[in-house]
Amino acid sequence: MLSINGIDDGKRIIPKDPIPLEKGKQFKVIITFLEPLEEGEKKQLSQFCGIWEDTREVK
């Protein structure tokens, strides 16, 4: 089991940490919402938008 930090921007969940998983494998995922972001944390969200892109094809 691997846990990483992320932010829900209302449209998608954006990882804040790298996801070191084996390429080419699919994984079951549990998404847990912890607490609302504080105003200062919301401003930090913009630095993470668009930095991860999954180019794998769905099989």
Phi and psi in radians as a Rosetta constraint file:
Dihedral C 1 N 2 CA 2 C 2 CIRCULARHARMONIC -2.207 0.35
Dihedral N 2 CA 2 C 2 N 3 CIRCULARHARMONIC 2.291 0.35
Dihedral C 2 N 3 CA 3 C 3 CIRCULARHARMONIC -2.020 0.35
Dihedral N 3 CA 3 C 3 N 4 CIRCULARHARMONIC 2.394 0.35
Dihedral C 3 N 4 CA 4 C 4 CIRCULARHARMONIC -2.345 0.35
Dihedral N 4 CA 4 C 4 N 5 CIRCULARHARMONIC 2.805 0.35
Dihedral C 4 N 5 CA 5 C 5 CIRCULARHARMONIC -1.495 0.35
Dihedral N 5 CA 5 C 5 N 6 CIRCULARHARMONIC 2.592 0.35
Dihedral C 5 N 6 CA 6 C 6 CIRCULARHARMONIC -2.753 0.35
Dihedral N 6 CA 6 C 6 N 7 CIRCULARHARMONIC 3.013 0.35
Dihedral C 6 N 7 CA 7 C 7 CIRCULARHARMONIC -2.279 0.35
Dihedral N 7 CA 7 C 7 N 8 CIRCULARHARMONIC 2.363 0.35
Dihedral C 7 N 8 CA 8 C 8 CIRCULARHARMONIC -1.622 0.35
Dihedral N 8 CA 8 C 8 N 9 CIRCULARHARMONIC 2.039 0.35
Dihedral C 8 N 9 CA 9 C 9 CIRCULARHARMONIC -1.649 0.35
Dihedral N 9 CA 9 C 9 N 10 CIRCULARHARMONIC 0.180 0.35
Dihedral C 9 N 10 CA 10 C 10 CIRCULARHARMONIC 1.671 0.35
Dihedral N 10 CA 10 C 10 N 11 CIRCULARHARMONIC -0.324 0.35
Dihedral C 10 N 11 CA 11 C 11 CIRCULARHARMONIC -2.092 0.35
Dihedral N 11 CA 11 C 11 N 12 CIRCULARHARMONIC -0.556 0.35
Dihedral C 11 N 12 CA 12 C 12 CIRCULARHARMONIC -2.664 0.35
Dihedral N 12 CA 12 C 12 N 13 CIRCULARHARMONIC 2.897 0.35
Dihedral C 12 N 13 CA 13 C 13 CIRCULARHARMONIC -1.813 0.35
Dihedral N 13 CA 13 C 13 N 14 CIRCULARHARMONIC 2.158 0.35
Dihedral C 13 N 14 CA 14 C 14 CIRCULARHARMONIC -1.887 0.35
Dihedral N 14 CA 14 C 14 N 15 CIRCULARHARMONIC 2.049 0.35
Dihedral C 14 N 15 CA 15 C 15 CIRCULARHARMONIC -1.153 0.35
Dihedral N 15 CA 15 C 15 N 16 CIRCULARHARMONIC 2.417 0.35
Dihedral C 15 N 16 CA 16 C 16 CIRCULARHARMONIC -1.703 0.35
Dihedral N 16 CA 16 C 16 N 17 CIRCULARHARMONIC -0.238 0.35
Dihedral C 16 N 17 CA 17 C 17 CIRCULARHARMONIC -2.104 0.35
Dihedral N 17 CA 17 C 17 N 18 CIRCULARHARMONIC 2.727 0.35
Dihedral C 17 N 18 CA 18 C 18 CIRCULARHARMONIC -1.075 0.35
Dihedral N 18 CA 18 C 18 N 19 CIRCULARHARMONIC 2.671 0.35
Dihedral C 18 N 19 CA 19 C 19 CIRCULARHARMONIC -1.990 0.35
Dihedral N 19 CA 19 C 19 N 20 CIRCULARHARMONIC 1.643 0.35
Dihedral C 19 N 20 CA 20 C 20 CIRCULARHARMONIC -1.476 0.35
Dihedral N 20 CA 20 C 20 N 21 CIRCULARHARMONIC 1.227 0.35
Dihedral C 20 N 21 CA 21 C 21 CIRCULARHARMONIC -1.874 0.35
Dihedral N 21 CA 21 C 21 N 22 CIRCULARHARMONIC 2.768 0.35
Dihedral C 21 N 22 CA 22 C 22 CIRCULARHARMONIC -1.178 0.35
Dihedral N 22 CA 22 C 22 N 23 CIRCULARHARMONIC 2.182 0.35
Dihedral C 22 N 23 CA 23 C 23 CIRCULARHARMONIC -1.121 0.35
Dihedral N 23 CA 23 C 23 N 24 CIRCULARHARMONIC 2.527 0.35
Dihedral C 23 N 24 CA 24 C 24 CIRCULARHARMONIC 1.497 0.35
Dihedral N 24 CA 24 C 24 N 25 CIRCULARHARMONIC -0.064 0.35
Dihedral C 24 N 25 CA 25 C 25 CIRCULARHARMONIC -1.893 0.35
Dihedral N 25 CA 25 C 25 N 26 CIRCULARHARMONIC 2.604 0.35
Dihedral C 25 N 26 CA 26 C 26 CIRCULARHARMONIC -1.771 0.35
Dihedral N 26 CA 26 C 26 N 27 CIRCULARHARMONIC 2.579 0.35
Dihedral C 26 N 27 CA 27 C 27 CIRCULARHARMONIC -2.268 0.35
Dihedral N 27 CA 27 C 27 N 28 CIRCULARHARMONIC 2.565 0.35
Dihedral C 27 N 28 CA 28 C 28 CIRCULARHARMONIC -1.283 0.35
Dihedral N 28 CA 28 C 28 N 29 CIRCULARHARMONIC 2.532 0.35
Dihedral C 28 N 29 CA 29 C 29 CIRCULARHARMONIC -2.313 0.35
Dihedral N 29 CA 29 C 29 N 30 CIRCULARHARMONIC 2.432 0.35
Dihedral C 29 N 30 CA 30 C 30 CIRCULARHARMONIC -2.024 0.35
Dihedral N 30 CA 30 C 30 N 31 CIRCULARHARMONIC 2.198 0.35
Dihedral C 30 N 31 CA 31 C 31 CIRCULARHARMONIC -1.882 0.35
Dihedral N 31 CA 31 C 31 N 32 CIRCULARHARMONIC 2.159 0.35
Dihedral C 31 N 32 CA 32 C 32 CIRCULARHARMONIC -2.083 0.35
Dihedral N 32 CA 32 C 32 N 33 CIRCULARHARMONIC 2.176 0.35
Dihedral C 32 N 33 CA 33 C 33 CIRCULARHARMONIC -1.601 0.35
Dihedral N 33 CA 33 C 33 N 34 CIRCULARHARMONIC 2.109 0.35
Dihedral C 33 N 34 CA 34 C 34 CIRCULARHARMONIC -1.560 0.35
Dihedral N 34 CA 34 C 34 N 35 CIRCULARHARMONIC -1.006 0.35
Dihedral C 34 N 35 CA 35 C 35 CIRCULARHARMONIC -2.875 0.35
Dihedral N 35 CA 35 C 35 N 36 CIRCULARHARMONIC 2.744 0.35
Dihedral C 35 N 36 CA 36 C 36 CIRCULARHARMONIC -1.124 0.35
Dihedral N 36 CA 36 C 36 N 37 CIRCULARHARMONIC 2.631 0.35
Dihedral C 36 N 37 CA 37 C 37 CIRCULARHARMONIC -1.312 0.35
Dihedral N 37 CA 37 C 37 N 38 CIRCULARHARMONIC 2.555 0.35
Dihedral C 37 N 38 CA 38 C 38 CIRCULARHARMONIC -1.375 0.35
Dihedral N 38 CA 38 C 38 N 39 CIRCULARHARMONIC 2.845 0.35
Dihedral C 38 N 39 CA 39 C 39 CIRCULARHARMONIC -0.980 0.35
Dihedral N 39 CA 39 C 39 N 40 CIRCULARHARMONIC -0.761 0.35
Dihedral C 39 N 40 CA 40 C 40 CIRCULARHARMONIC -1.110 0.35
Dihedral N 40 CA 40 C 40 N 41 CIRCULARHARMONIC -0.591 0.35
Dihedral C 40 N 41 CA 41 C 41 CIRCULARHARMONIC -1.236 0.35
Dihedral N 41 CA 41 C 41 N 42 CIRCULARHARMONIC -0.563 0.35
Dihedral C 41 N 42 CA 42 C 42 CIRCULARHARMONIC -1.100 0.35
Dihedral N 42 CA 42 C 42 N 43 CIRCULARHARMONIC -0.652 0.35
Dihedral C 42 N 43 CA 43 C 43 CIRCULARHARMONIC -1.164 0.35
Dihedral N 43 CA 43 C 43 N 44 CIRCULARHARMONIC -0.533 0.35
Dihedral C 43 N 44 CA 44 C 44 CIRCULARHARMONIC -1.235 0.35
Dihedral N 44 CA 44 C 44 N 45 CIRCULARHARMONIC -0.359 0.35
Dihedral C 44 N 45 CA 45 C 45 CIRCULARHARMONIC -1.024 0.35
Dihedral N 45 CA 45 C 45 N 46 CIRCULARHARMONIC -0.659 0.35
Dihedral C 45 N 46 CA 46 C 46 CIRCULARHARMONIC -1.048 0.35
Dihedral N 46 CA 46 C 46 N 47 CIRCULARHARMONIC -0.495 0.35
Dihedral C 46 N 47 CA 47 C 47 CIRCULARHARMONIC -1.232 0.35
Dihedral N 47 CA 47 C 47 N 48 CIRCULARHARMONIC -0.296 0.35
Dihedral C 47 N 48 CA 48 C 48 CIRCULARHARMONIC -1.761 0.35
Dihedral N 48 CA 48 C 48 N 49 CIRCULARHARMONIC -0.208 0.35
Dihedral C 48 N 49 CA 49 C 49 CIRCULARHARMONIC -1.125 0.35
Dihedral N 49 CA 49 C 49 N 50 CIRCULARHARMONIC 2.186 0.35
Dihedral C 49 N 50 CA 50 C 50 CIRCULARHARMONIC 1.393 0.35
Dihedral N 50 CA 50 C 50 N 51 CIRCULARHARMONIC 0.145 0.35
Dihedral C 50 N 51 CA 51 C 51 CIRCULARHARMONIC -1.546 0.35
Dihedral N 51 CA 51 C 51 N 52 CIRCULARHARMONIC -0.315 0.35
Dihedral C 51 N 52 CA 52 C 52 CIRCULARHARMONIC -1.948 0.35
Dihedral N 52 CA 52 C 52 N 53 CIRCULARHARMONIC 2.329 0.35
Dihedral C 52 N 53 CA 53 C 53 CIRCULARHARMONIC -2.403 0.35
Dihedral N 53 CA 53 C 53 N 54 CIRCULARHARMONIC 2.195 0.35
Dihedral C 53 N 54 CA 54 C 54 CIRCULARHARMONIC -1.612 0.35
Dihedral N 54 CA 54 C 54 N 55 CIRCULARHARMONIC 1.964 0.35
Dihedral C 54 N 55 CA 55 C 55 CIRCULARHARMONIC -1.707 0.35
Dihedral N 55 CA 55 C 55 N 56 CIRCULARHARMONIC 0.089 0.35
Dihedral C 55 N 56 CA 56 C 56 CIRCULARHARMONIC -1.230 0.35
Dihedral N 56 CA 56 C 56 N 57 CIRCULARHARMONIC 2.609 0.35
Dihedral C 56 N 57 CA 57 C 57 CIRCULARHARMONIC -1.590 0.35
Dihedral N 57 CA 57 C 57 N 58 CIRCULARHARMONIC 2.539 0.35
Dihedral C 57 N 58 CA 58 C 58 CIRCULARHARMONIC -1.326 0.35
Dihedral N 58 CA 58 C 58 N 59 CIRCULARHARMONIC 2.289 0.35
